[in-house]
Amino acid sequence: MGGPEIFGGGFYGVIRRAIVIGNGFAGSENQSIGLVRALGLSNHQSLFRVTRPRGGIHERLHWLPVSLHKKLDYVIKQFQTVRGKKLIPLSAEKCGLSDILEADAKHISKMARETFEMDGPLLVVASGRDTISVASYIKQLAPENVFVVQIQHPRSGLNRFDLVITPRHDYYPLTPHAQKQIPWFLRRWITPREPPDRHVVLTVGALHQADSAALRSAASAWHDKLASLPRPLLVVNIGGPASRCRYGADLAKQLTVLLQNVLWSCGSLRISFSRRTPEKVSKILVRELANHPKVYIWNGEELNPHMGHLSWADAFVITADSVSMLSEACSTGKPVYVIGAEHCKWKFADFHKSLLERGVVRPFTGKENISESWSYSPLNDTAEAASRVHDALAERGWKVQS
């Protein structure tokens, strides 16, 4: 005889809660939280973080695996204590992490096992290199009680997770064009080495939280501040140079000139910098544009207008380095112009190529009339990834609580 329904995927097969494993970087954590939101579990999520030692020499050791980095930190502390110099750790309060727990795989997997009969399976969503070892260990310790989703390619051992969600451009190294750029003796070290299998979900860009409901909420919250601005409203989002997308003051000067060229067609222009924006870049734009009556530059101290900008902007100009900011803007259906794509190499160049081919972005030339709009099919990566999670859960006889 078969068992009652609760043993056949009924009660025990309903996911009611989620744990996000973060790494302290907004771009990564935003992807995990966005997926959880798309699955309808925002009100039932807990955030844990994988933390690294900070300050001094540790800022140059982020290439190390987290576990090895922490062991080295212990050795350094012991050495300094022996020499009579006690190292004072950076407190959680100073990091703003006082209410966020350290991601402990043994603790989380134990909790998943012990609460399974009462609360059902646990969804674990992680993003970023530092979270890989923790998320995979949770899966290893509690395989019957968790469903683990790893966002961003883990480079190897994809079978350690139930689902991997990653942009298509992460597989750029496997393309014939990329293979020609890699010396033959280095090819075995370049990852990924195999095409995606059936439990890999490919996206165009990054996952995020800027869905239609979030934009409606932001539009309401920012109504008094942004609704009355002269139109069209052009929003400029500036990131910072990355290893495969390097730029500096030259791009800032170029952007300044191009913005001045299109100001005649703008009712308002609002500029935001990210935490990665070099001071030499921001200073140039502030010096040249801050005093223009149509221009507002966010100073980083007032409430972050990012979501308000996404909801109220008529068009965007975004630096090419930020996959996250581009992905959000390209989900709105509004015109998105990119500056600096020529500085991007390797898989980031492939990402920009895919956006151009889809017609979701255009290069920013300074010849645009911002009042003239154009349309495209918006990116919908987060919702599509959530749908694939539902499908994968169904194969296991599980589902997310509706």
Disulfide bonds with the S-S distance in Angstrom:
Cys245-Cys344 2.17
